[in-house]
Amino acid sequence: MHIHRKILYWLALSDGFALLALVFIAVPVKYMLDQPLGVKMLGPLHGALFLSLATATLSALARGILRPGLALLLLAGALLPLGAFFADYKLRLAYPELQH
């Protein structure tokens, strides 16, 4: 098993949860209750996870560890609130060693 794929799996999952929390919890709280703390904390966390996911995805693609279609799906999925979970699902289907 490639540890790189396992890292991609966990990065995609973590980024998906961070983006969901940012979009559906922190941003509404910021604008409805005038409490920006959640966005100030989750924004940089999501940014760091997204950049880590993008870097790991491109690295895996360059090394031939990841198919181009899955790499594109991971990158595109990281931009949509539920996209990361769909990309994560497709990643697990493509590489059965990632199954829990």
N, C-alpha and C positions, 0 to 999 in steps of 0.2 A: 504494500500500500504506500502510496506517495503521501508523505506528511504534508506536502504543499496543498494537496486537495483537502485534507482535513482542516488546515488553517483557513482555506477559502470558505469551506462550509461554515466554520464558526464565525468568521468575519462577516459573511453574508447574513447569517442569523442575527448577530449582534447589531449590525447596521440596520437591519429591518426593524428590530425592536426600538432602537434609538430613534429612528425616523418616525415610527408610529407614535412614540411618546412625545416627540417634538411637535409633530403636526396636530395630533388629536388631543393632547393634554396641555403642553407648555404654551403653545401659541394662543389657544383660546383663553387660557388663564391670564396670559399677558394682556390681551385686548379686552376681555370682559371684566376682569378684576383689577386691572392695572398692576399686575405683579410680574415683572420681567425676569425674576430670578430663575425660573425653570428654563427659559430660552437661553439665558446667559450660561447655564450649566450644560444643558443638553445640546445646544448649538455647536459648541466646540467639540463635544464628545462625538456627535454624529459626524462632524467634519473630519475628525481624526480617523474614525472608523471607515468613512467613505474613502479617504485617501489611502488608507492601509489596504482596503479591499481592491481599489483600482490598481495599486502598485503590485499587490500579490497576484491579481488576475493577469495583468500584463506580463509579469515575470513567468507565471505558469504557462501562458500562451507562447512566450518566446522560447521556453525550454521544451515545448511539445508535451507538456503534462496535461494541458487542457485543450479541448477542441475549440476552434474559432467561434462556432455558433454559441457554445456555452459561455465563452468569454464575453461575447457581445451581450448575451442575455444577462449575465451577472452585472455588467456595467450599466445596462439600461434598467435592469431591475432595481438597482440601488437608487435610482432617481424617483421611483414611484413608491408611495407608502406601502402597498402590498406586493410590489414587484420583487422585492428581495426574497419573500417567502416562496413565490412561484419559481424564481431562479434557483433557490435552494432545493426545492422539490425536484426540479429537472436535473440538478447536479447529482442528487442522490439516486435518481433513476439511471443516469448515465454511468455512475460509478458505484456499484453495489457495496463496495467496501466501506462506504460512508454510512450505511444503514446502522441504526442503533441496535 
